[in-house]
């Protein structure tokens, strides 16, 4: 059940984004963590690393792969996330940032690593939810419960 069905492209007002995560719910992001998009996409620092982002996908199947056998797939609507102060960085915007040595928060010392991050974005139909600007003092677990629901697919 990918959002890119029969030649139609993903639309932010209509189509959900999917995230594969732990069975107990999506992990809590760290708004104060390193804001490097390349570091996040390449998973530098490994499991449990601090990141202000949540990777999401247009594809339920991709999210299921990341959830693994013990996790779950969650879905969210971009408009719900933005209403909570979470910034959406679309796949198209990510691909624009991930050129050459990267641009903006995707600036990186190695063009090869930027290219690898770009390939992952393309393969996984990836979008980012950026929690760096969520209101200070907001309980992030409450924000997550307002934007994510367990996927029925």
DOMAR-30652 format. One record per atom (N, C-alpha, C, CB): residue in three letters; z, x, y. Coordinates in steps of 0.02 Angstrom, whole numbers, plus 50000, padded with zeros to 5 digits. Each point is the difference from the previous one (the first is absolute). Glycine has a CB too. Layout:
ALAZXY;...
//
This chain:
UNK500005004149941;UNK500004995950059;UNK500005004450062;UNK500604990949938;UNK498885012850074;UNK499985004050061;UNK499794995750058;UNK499735010249934;UNK500484992050125;UNK499824996250060;UNK499265000850016;UNK501175001650043;UNK498525003649931;UNK499295001150012;UNK499604996749944;UNK500235010850061;UNK499744982749941;UNK499654996349948;UNK499324997750025;UNK501104996449951;UNK498415004250007;UNK499334997550014;UNK499735002150068;UNK500264990449926;UNK499845016050091;UNK499705002650061;UNK500364998350064;UNK498964999349941;UNK501584996850056;UNK500364998550062;UNK500515005650012;UNK499854987549984;UNK500265014150078;UNK500485005250015;UNK500684997050015;UNK499075007250045;UNK501434997049951;UNK500684998050013;UNK500074997850073;UNK500435007949911;UNK499944986750100;UNK500124997450067;UNK500754999450013;UNK498904993849998;UNK501325009150056;UNK500725000350015;UNK500334993250008;UNK499785010950054;UNK499874984249970;UNK500304993450010;UNK500014995849937;UNK499635000450118;UNK499975001549833;UNK499924995849941;UNK500285003149936;UNK498994995450055;UNK500885011049935;UNK500145003249936;UNK500665003850000;UNK498785000949982;UNK501594998849963;UNK500625003749995;UNK499885007449985;UNK500584989649962;UNK499935014350049;UNK500015006949976;UNK500515000349944;UNK499675004750114;UNK500234999849839;UNK500425000649941;UNK500335006849998;UNK499264992049938;UNK501355008250035;UNK500385006249993;UNK500335000149932;UNK500195000750124;UNK499715004749839;UNK500355001049937;UNK500635003950014;UNK498934999849935;UNK501644997650042;UNK500645003350015;UNK500504998449945;UNK499774999450125;UNK500855002649886;UNK500534999049951;UNK500124992649988;UNK500525010850035;UNK499744987549907;UNK500144993149982;UNK500514996850047;UNK499745002749881;UNK500705001250148;UNK500524997550044;UNK499764998550071;UNK500795006349933;UNK498594995350081;UNK499724998750066;UNK499715006350030;UNK500814990850017;UNK498805008450035;UNK499705005950033;UNK500525004850026;UNK499024993050030;UNK500845013549964;UNK500465005050025;UNK500054999650075;UNK499725007449904;UNK500854994550122;UNK500134999650072;UNK499705006150034;UNK501064993349981;UNK498505005850068;UNK499705005750035;UNK500515003050048;UNK498864994849990;UNK500995011250034;UNK500435003550048;UNK499615000950065;UNK500635006049908;UNK499484989750143;UNK499625000450062;UNK500045006750035;UNK500204988050012;UNK500325015949975;UNK500105006550033;UNK499685005749961;UNK501054995650048;UNK498655003149895;UNK499715005349958;UNK499375002950031;UNK500484994549899;UNK499295011050074;UNK499385003350022;UNK499444994850001;UNK500375011149952;UNK499264988550103;UNK499494994950009;UNK499305002249979;UNK500694995650092;UNK499275009949871;UNK499345002449979;UNK499704995349948;UNK500365011950022;UNK499064985449995;UNK499654995549954;UNK499765003849939;UNK499664992850096;UNK500095013349913;UNK499755004049944;UNK500575001549952;UNK499105005150072;UNK501474996949955;UNK500595001549958;UNK500184993849958;UNK500425008350086;UNK499554985849944;UNK500164993949965;UNK499494998549945;UNK500554995650104;UNK498815004549913;UNK499484998149952;UNK499975004949942;UNK499354994850093;UNK500745011749920;UNK499975005049946;UNK500665000349962;UNK499185006550066;UNK501314989549954;UNK500644999549965;UNK500375006750000;UNK499524990849928;UNK500405013050127;UNK500345006550005;UNK500754998750007;UNK498985005550052;UNK501404998049909;UNK500724998849999;UNK500214996049939;UNK500015000550124;UNK499524996649841;UNK500134996649937;UNK500364993450007;UNK500035011049949;UNK500184986549994;UNK500354993649996;UNK500655000250041;UNK499504997949886;UNK500634996850149;UNK500614999550039;UNK499975003550068;UNK500594999449894;UNK498825003250123;UNK499935003350065;UNK500094994950056;UNK499225008649950;UNK501024993750106;UNK500074995650058;UNK499324999050033;UNK501205003950018;UNK498624990049997;UNK499374998550033;UNK500074993650040;UNK499355005749908;UNK500324994050150;UNK500044993950040;UNK499484994849978;UNK500435006850095;UNK499194994849853;UNK499444995749979;UNK500114996749933;UNK499265007450065;UNK500404987149926;UNK499904996949935;UNK499254999949988;UNK501064992950007;UNK498735009949937;UNK499304999449981;UNK499894993249968;UNK499895012549983;UNK499584984250037;UNK499814993649971;UNK499265000349983;UNK500904993650065;UNK498875001649897;UNK499305000049979;UNK499714993050006;UNK500225009649922;UNK499134990250086;UNK499634993749997;UNK499954997549928;UNK499355003350103;UNK500795001049849;UNK499904998649930;UNK500664999049962;UNK498955006550005;UNK501124987949963;UNK500594998749959;UNK500035005049943;UNK499974987750029;UNK499465014049942;UNK499975004649943;UNK500255006950019;UNK499034993549954;UNK500805008950105;UNK500245006550024;UNK500764999750007;UNK498915002250060;UNK501354992549970;UNK500724999350008;UNK500354999849932;UNK499824993850107;UNK499885002949844;UNK500294999749933;UNK500045007049969;UNK499554988449985;UNK499935015650026;UNK500005006949975;UNK500585004050030;UNK498744999549985;UNK501384999650080;UNK500555003650032;UNK500684997249980;UNK499255002450096;UNK500794991349887;UNK500634997049977;UNK500195002749932;UNK499764989650066;UNK499755012049893;UNK500145002449933;UNK500274994549955;UNK500225011350047;UNK500034990849897;UNK500244995049951;UNK500684997150018;UNK499365006149913;UNK501024997250130;UNK500674997550016;UNK500054996950069;UNK500445008849925;UNK499044991750115;UNK500034997450068;UNK499674993250007;UNK500005011650040;UNK499914986450021;UNK499704993450015;UNK499495000850056;UNK501054994049963;UNK498535001050044;UNK499534999850055;UNK500264994950051;UNK499015003149924;UNK500984999150139;UNK500224995850056;UNK499404998950046;UNK501205004349991;UNK498804990350044;UNK499464998950048;UNK500294998450068;UNK499254995949909;UNK500345005450142;UNK500214998450068;UNK499384998250041;UNK501005007849991;UNK499134988750062;UNK499484998350048;UNK500105004550061;UNK499914987949958;UNK499555014850068;UNK500045004550057;UNK500344996550059;UNK498965005849961;UNK500884988050051;UNK500294996550057;UNK500754999249993;UNK498934993950016;UNK501325005149923;UNK500734999749988;UNK500335006750015;UNK499824991149913;UNK499855014350065;UNK500275006750012;UNK500025001550074;UNK499565003849889;UNK499904994750146;UNK499985001350072;UNK500524995950038;UNK498785002749989;UNK501364991349987;UNK500514995950032;UNK500705003149995;UNK499314989949974;UNK500785014649978;UNK500645003549990;UNK500005006850034;UNK500144994049892;UNK499335007650146;UNK499975006450035;UNK499695005649959;UNK500994996450062;UNK498725002049882;UNK499685004949956;UNK499275000650021;UNK500804997549903;UNK498985008650106;UNK499305001250020;UNK499565000649938;UNK500385005850106;UNK499054991049896;UNK499505000349946;UNK499485005250018;UNK500204987949969;UNK499675016849986;UNK499475004950009;UNK499494998449946;UNK500775009150050;UNK498664988149969;UNK499514997749952;UNK499655005749965;UNK499834989950070;UNK499845008549875;UNK499605004949963;UNK499475003050045;UNK500204993749892;UNK499475002250147;UNK499495002450046;UNK500295004950051;UNK499374989249985;UNK501215009250042;UNK500325004550049;UNK500215006549966;UNK500414990150065;UNK499855009549874;UNK500195006049963;UNK499405004549988;UNK500934993749945;UNK498525003450035;UNK499395003949987;UNK499775003450064;UNK499684992249907;UNK500405004550150;UNK499825003050064;UNK500455005950018;UNK499584988950037;UNK501075010649946;UNK500475005450014;UNK499915005949953;UNK500804991550043;UNK498975007149897;UNK499955005149948;UNK499305003149998;UNK500884994049933;UNK498945009250122;UNK499375003750005;UNK500155007150023;UNK499354989350026;UNK500285015549948;UNK500115007050019;UNK500705002149984;UNK499164998950091;UNK501205003549959;UNK500705002049990;UNK500474994350017;UNK499705011850026;UNK500034982249982;UNK500404994150014;UNK500104999050075;UNK500575001549891;UNK499614992450126;UNK500114998150070;UNK500664996350006;UNK498754999450021;UNK501565001050037;UNK500634996550011;UNK500535002049949;UNK499364990450048;UNK500975004849923;UNK500525001449951;UNK499715002449933;UNK500724991550055;UNK498635008649940;UNK499675002749940;UNK499775007250010;UNK499634988549970;UNK500545014550087;UNK499825007050013;UNK500365004449949;UNK499834997750124;UNK499805007149848;UNK500275004049946;UNK499665006850001;UNK500254989849930;UNK500075015350045;UNK499745006850001;UNK499425001349953;UNK501125003450031;UNK498794992549919;UNK499485001249950;UNK499504994249999;UNK500815006949932;UNK498574994650085;UNK499484994849996;UNK499904997749928;UNK499445005050101;UNK500674999449852;UNK499934998249929;UNK500524994849980;UNK499545011549975;UNK501074989450047;UNK500524995149985;UNK499894993450036;UNK500805009449982;UNK498944990950078;UNK499824993850036;UNK499464996349962;UNK500305005350111;UNK499214998549864;UNK499464996949961;UNK500284996849936;UNK499185008550046;UNK501304994849921;UNK500314997149941;UNK500374993650017;UNK500115011549950;UNK500254988450105;UNK500364994050022;UNK499504994450013;UNK500925007050050;UNK498524994749982;UNK499484995050014;UNK499734997149935;UNK499705006150106;UNK500204998049844;UNK499754997749936;UNK500504995149967;UNK499375010849985;UNK501284990850020;UNK500504995449972;UNK499994993350036;UNK500715009949970;UNK499214990250096;UNK499974993750039;UNK499404995949976;UNK500545005650100;UNK498894997649891;UNK499404996549977;UNK500094997249930;UNK499315007550071;UNK500954996649883;UNK500084997949930;UNK500504994349992;UNK499725011649966;UNK500814988750073;UNK500554995149992;UNK499974994250049;UNK500695009349959;UNK498774990450082;UNK499944994750050;UNK500654999550040;UNK499174993749927;UNK501075012150095;UNK500675000750029;UNK500044998050073;UNK500195009049919;UNK500364987750097;UNK500214998550068;UNK500725002650005;UNK499234989650012;UNK500995011950048;UNK500705002050009;UNK500374994950043;UNK499675012049990;UNK500954986949993;UNK500464996350043;UNK500465005250029;UNK499944989149932;UNK500095011350134;UNK500375005250036;UNK500644997050028;UNK498925006150028;UNK501654996349948;UNK500654997450020;UNK500325004250055;UNK500154995549885;UNK499495009450142;UNK500295004650050;UNK500234996550063;UNK499275008849955;UNK500424985550062;UNK500174996650063;UNK500394993549990;UNK498995005150048;UNK501264993849892;UNK500424994149989;UNK500615000750044;UNK499584998449880;UNK500644996250149;UNK500565000150047;UNK500595003949973;UNK499634988950044;UNK500625015949997;UNK500595003849978;UNK500574995349983;UNK499645009750072;UNK500704991849874;UNK500554995949978;UNK499804994249956;UNK500565003150104;UNK498794995749889;UNK499774994549956;UNK500175002049928;UNK499064996750080;UNK501194998649883;UNK500155001349929;UNK499335000049962;UNK501164994650009;UNK498625011249971;UNK499345000649968;UNK499954996049935;UNK499895011350052;UNK500664988149913;UNK499984996049938;UNK499854992750017;UNK500825007949944;UNK499444989650112;UNK499844993250022;UNK499284999350022;UNK501184998650036;UNK498575006549999;UNK499295000050021;UNK499564999849938;UNK500275006550105;UNK499894997649845;UNK499605000149938;UNK500014993249965;UNK500245012249987;UNK500344984650012;UNK500044993549966;UNK499604994650037;UNK501125003249957;UNK498774997750108;UNK499604995250039;UNK499255001149993;UNK500954999350080;UNK498855006849904;UNK499275001249998;UNK499725000349929;UNK500125006150106;UNK500284995549845;UNK499745000649931;UNK500244994249956;UNK499985012550013;UNK499584985149945;UNK500184995349947;UNK499735002749935;UNK499994990050080;UNK500335008249867;UNK499765002249935;UNK499334996649986;UNK501195001849958;UNK498325002250021;UNK499344997349987;UNK499994996049936;UNK499495009750060;UNK500154984849940;UNK499964995749941;UNK499455002249952;UNK500444990550069;UNK499125013849954;UNK499435002049958;UNK500215004149941;UNK499294999750099;
//
